[in-house]
Amino acid sequence: MTAMMLKPRYRTVWISDVHLGTRGCQADLLIDFLNETQADTYYLVGDIIDGWRLKKSWYWPESHHAVITTIMDKARNGAKVIFVPGNHDEFAREFVDMTFGDVEVKMNDIHVTADGKRLLVIHGDEFDGVVKYARWLAYLGDTAYNLAIMLNRYFNALRRRLGYGYWSLSAYLKNRVKNAVQFICDFETAVAHEAAKRKVDGVVCGHIHHAEKRMIGDVLYCNDGDWVESCTALVEDASGKLELLYWAEIRQMAMSHSSESRDRDSITPPSLPFPGISRLASLFRSSVRTPDIRQNSGKSRQPPLGKTA
């Protein structure tokens, strides 16, 4: 069996909030995800490039360039790629309804799943009152957020030296604040209300760095998370089933499995535990001993990861 045959293939993949151009961006993990999976359609749901940060100081390592080239290669090789700009890459909104290098730029889109559900795809910043009405506060919040991300890098470097896996200090600190939790709840409700107004079955968004998939009233609310803290993507399989993938956990699970196999002098398994991927991820999450910061009545399967700008 070839390596290509081992790669899971999805009907659709949604990613957002990559924030290329910032030091907090987990570009290497994203490249790994893009290389280890295949899809017919990719949605880039905003804040792929952080224009706010690049205006202040230029930071563009090779791994960030590689993310762009990997996505462009997928588009050239036949995958459909749709870019829905966010507030951090709002410069691209000038090019809505145009195509660049086989990538379509749209302000929003309606995606129809394999089982017929209609999903509104938006970044979501228009439902963030801070971004919409107090832009100066959004910039201030962005500065504070990047400071938290910097602390997070040092914190996880220490955890790695001690033999522990990745855990988001910045997400934990932020979601201990009551106002941050309330902001997330208000945002989700507003986005779901907009989907209901448009008479669609669900919505896929980004913006707040809080991966989630749940029903809000009659609307299926999906947030694909981010590639700064959670490293998550929303995927649709051939039957139309939607699932959140926590890629950092999946890769760590795969590496642990490989290490255990080598210790037993057995054959190293494939790099990606494709069959039963959800099962492996859930088993890993249940074994991680980190503080319980879930704020959503036990419905979230991952510590909430929010963002206010």
N, C-alpha and C positions, 0 to 999 in steps of 0.2 A: 504494500500500500504506500503510495507516495505521500510526501508531506502536504501537498495541496489537498489531497483527499481527507486529511485529518483536520483541516481547518473548518470550523463551523461556518455555515453559510446562512445568513439571515435575509429576510425579504427587505427589511428596513433597519437602519441604525440612526439614532439621534444622539448627537453630542453637542455640548455648549460650554461656555465659560471656560475656555482653554486658557485665555489670557497670555497668549504668546507676546513676548516683549517684557515679561516680568520674571523675576527670579523665583517666584513661587510656582510657576507653571511646571507641571509634571510631564514635560514633553517626551521624555524617554519612555514612560509608561504608555503614553498615548500612541507613540510610534509602534510599540510592541503590540498594543491592541489592534491597530490598523493592519499590521502585518500578519497577525495570528487569526484574523477573522475576515470574512468576505460578506458583501451585501450587494443587493441589486440597487438600493437607493440609500444615499447618505444625506441626512439633514444636519447642517451646521447652524445651530439655533442661537447664534449671537455671541458676542464677546469672545470671538475666536482670536482676534488680535486686540491687544489693549492699547488703543490709541491714546488714552489719557496718560498712561505711564510713559509711553514712548515720547510724548511731547515734553515731558520733564527731563528724562534721561534715556539715552539710547542703550538698549540691551537686546542683542539678537544673536545668540550663540547658534552653532551649527545644528543643534537638535531642533531648534525652533524653525529653522529653514527646512529641515527634513520633514517636519509635520506638513508644511505647505506642499512640498514636492510629492510626498506620499499621497496626499489627497488629490492633487492634480493628476498624478499617474492613474489613480483609480478612475477618475473622470475620463481620461483619454482612453482607458481600456474598456469603456462601455458602461461603467456604473453611472447612475444618475446622481448628481450632486446639487443640492439646493442650499443656498446660503441665505439665512434670514438674519440680517445685521442686528446687533444689540446696541446698547447705549455706549459701550466702550469702543465699538468699531462703527459708530454712527456715520463716519465719513463714507461708508459704503452705501448708505441709504440714498446717496445721490445717483446711484447706478441701478436702482430698483427696476425690475422688468428688463434688464439687460443680461447678456451672457458673456462671461470672460473665461477663456480657456476651458470651455465645456462646463463651466459652473454657472448655474442660474442664480440670479440675485432677486429675492422676493421680499416684500415687507412682511408678508405672512402667507400661509398656504393651507389648503385643505387636503389632508392625506386620507385616502380610503384604504382601510386594512383589508387583508385577504378575506375576512369574514364580513365585510361590508360596513364596518363602523367608520364614521366620518370624524376625523380629528383635526381641530384647529391647531396649527403650528405657529407659535409666536415666541419672541424672546421674553416679553413680559414687562419690560421697564415702563411701559405706558400705564401700568397699574401700580407703580411705585410712587407714592405721593412725594417722597423725598426727591427723587430724580425729576419728577414732573414740575413740582412747585418750589423747591428749595435746592436748586442746583449747587449752590455754594456748600450746603450741608452734605450733599452727595460727594463732592470732592474731598471734604474734610473726612467723611467716613471712609473714603477710599484710602486716604493716607493712613488712618488708624488701622484699617484692615491689612494693608501691606506690612505695617509694623508687626502685627500679630503673626502674619505669615513668615516673616523673618525669624521671629522667636520660635515658630514652629519648626523651622529647618534645623536650628541648633538643638532643640529639644529632641527631635527624632534622630539626629546624629548621635546624641548621647544614648538614646534607647538602643540604636543599632550596636553600639560598642558593648552594651550590657546584654546583648542577645535578645532583645525584645523586637517585636514587629512594629509597623507603622501605626501611629495613633495621632489623631488631630487635636493638638492642644488648642489651636486657635478656634476650632469649632466648639470645643468644650467651654472655653472661656466665654465665647460670644453667646452661647445658648444657655448659660447660667443667668443671663440678664433677661428679666421679665419682658422688657420692651422689645427685645429682639425676637423673642418667641411670639409675642403678640403681632409683630410686623409680619412674620411668616404666615400666621393664621389669616390675617387680613388680606395679604397678597393672594393666598390660595383661594380664598372665598371670592375675591374680586375677579380673578382669572376664570374661575368656574362660572361665575355669573355671566361673564362676557360670552363664554362658550354656549351657555343656555340661550342667551339672546340671539345668537347666530344659528340656533337650532341644529347644533352638531351633537354628536354623541360624547365627545371628549375633547381634551386640550393637551397639547404637549408644549412645555415652556422650559425656560432656564431662569437666569437672572439672580436668584437668591441663593444659589449654591446649596440647595437642600433637595437631595434626591428623594422622590416620593412617587408612589402610585396607589391611589385610593379613590373611592367614590365620594364626591361631595354632592349630596342630593342625587339627582339623576345624571350627573356629569362625571365621566371618568377623568380625574385629574392626574396628569403625569408630569413630573419634573425630572429631567434627565441628569440633574446634578452638575458636576463640574470636574475639571482636571487640574485643580489647585489643591484641594483637600481630599475629596472622596474618590476621585478617579472613577466616575461612573458613566455608564451609557445606557440608554433605553433601546431595546431591540425588539423587533417583530419577527416571529418565525413564519414558516410557509403557511401555517393555518390561521394566522392573524393573532396569535397569542403574544402579549406584550410582557416583557420582563426587564427588570433592572439588573445590570451586571456591575458588580463591585470589583473592578479589574485588579486593584492592588491586592485584595484578599485572594482572588482566584490565582494570581501568579504566585503569591506566597504559599498557598496551599499546594500548588504544583511543585514548587521547589522543595517543600518539606517532604512531599511524596517521593520525589526523585532521590533526596538524601537518604530517606529510610530504605529505599530499594537498593541503593548502592551499599548501604551498611549490611544488607542481607545478601550481597553479592548476586543480586538478581538483575534482570535487564531493566535499564532506565526507561520509564514510561514516556510517552509523548509529552512535550512541553506544556500542552494545554489539555486539562481533563475535560474533553468535550462531552462524552456521554455523561449525563447526570450533573451537568455544570451547576444547576441551581442547588442540587443536593449538597455538593461539595462546599459551595459558598456558604450555605446555611449552617452546615456543620462547623465550618471555621468560625463563623461569627458567634456561634453559641459557645465556643471554647475560649474566646478572647476575654481576658479578665480586665476590663476597663470600666471606669465609672459609668453607671447607667444615667445617661443624660436625655433619654427619650422624653419628649414633652407632649406627645400626640396620642394620649389615651392608649398607649401600647400598640398603636397601629403601625408605627414606623419600624422598619426592619433594620435600620442603620441610624446611628446618632445623627440628629438633624444638623444640617450644615447650611446656615443662612448667610445672607449678605445684604447689606442695606444700600448698596450703590451699584 
